[in-house]
Amino acid sequence: MKEIEAWTDGSSIKQIREPTKFHGGAGVVLIYNGKEKHISEPIEDGTNNISELYAPILALEALKEKCKVKIMTDSAYTMNAMTKWIKGWIRRKWKTAGGDPVKNKDLMIRLHKLCQYHQVEWVKVKGHSGNYYNDLADELACKASKLLKDKEEELLNEC
């Protein structure tokens, strides 16, 4: 079974026209056998949590076969969701311990299914600490969210 390292990060920038909404972006660096693959994808209405969840989804969906994957994330939300909270949510039919619906349930389910297929190990890393691959994933995520903001600015300037 191939062993893959996946560095993931999410980004969000407030929209100009609707400052309560965000332009999201996900960045991924996949490493296998010393080779890197970079993935950067914009996410419409992507909050930071949505973007952080979407990045490991992108990483796992990019794999062409079942792999052993070490996912590095600086997101406590994603880490806790996938390693601590998800079993309780499933047991409580996607309700939090307080009885509220789980936020971002669709992404949680999608990511959980991918983690059942691949052999996934989650590793929490410190963000913005000078780690080359974490910084690269952040750069890819920021570039993706900025694409959406730039498009929004262009549209506003045309009006």
FENDA-V136430 format. One record per backbone hydrogen bond with DSSP energy under -1.0 kcal/mol. NH is the residue of the N-H (numbers start at 1). CO is the residue of the C=O. E is the energy in kcal/mol with one decimal. If there is no record, write none. Layout:
nh={NH,NH}
co={CO,CO}
e={E,E}
This chain:
nh={4,5,6,7,8,9,11,13,15,21,23,24,25,26,27,28,29,30,31,32,35,37,39,41,43,46,51,52,53,54,55,57,58,59,60,61,62,68,69,70,71,72,73,79,80,81,82,83,84,85,86,89,90,91,92,93,94,96,99,102,108,109,110,111,112,113,114,115,116,117,118,119,121,123,125,135,136,137,138,139,140,141,142,143,144,145,146,147,148,149,150,151,152,153,154,155,156,157,158}
co={68,31,70,29,72,27,25,23,21,18,13,43,11,41,9,39,7,37,5,35,32,30,28,26,24,43,47,48,49,50,51,53,54,55,56,57,58,2,119,4,121,6,123,75,76,77,78,79,80,80,81,85,86,87,88,90,89,100,96,94,104,105,106,107,108,109,110,111,112,113,114,67,69,71,73,131,132,133,134,135,136,137,138,139,140,141,142,143,144,145,146,147,148,149,150,151,152,153,154}
e={-3.0,-2.3,-3.0,-2.8,-2.5,-2.1,-2.3,-2.2,-2.7,-2.5,-3.3,-2.7,-2.1,-2.3,-2.9,-2.6,-2.5,-2.9,-2.7,-2.4,-2.3,-2.2,-2.5,-2.4,-2.8,-1.4,-2.5,-2.6,-2.0,-2.4,-1.7,-1.1,-2.6,-2.2,-2.5,-2.8,-1.3,-3.1,-3.0,-2.7,-2.8,-3.5,-2.3,-2.4,-3.0,-2.5,-2.3,-1.9,-2.5,-2.5,-1.5,-2.1,-2.6,-2.3,-2.4,-1.6,-3.7,-3.5,-2.0,-1.8,-2.4,-2.8,-2.0,-2.8,-2.7,-2.5,-1.8,-2.1,-1.3,-1.4,-2.6,-2.4,-2.8,-2.8,-2.7,-3.0,-2.1,-2.4,-2.2,-2.4,-2.4,-2.2,-2.9,-2.3,-1.6,-2.2,-2.4,-1.5,-1.1,-1.8,-3.0,-2.0,-2.2,-2.5,-2.2,-2.4,-2.4,-2.2,-1.4}
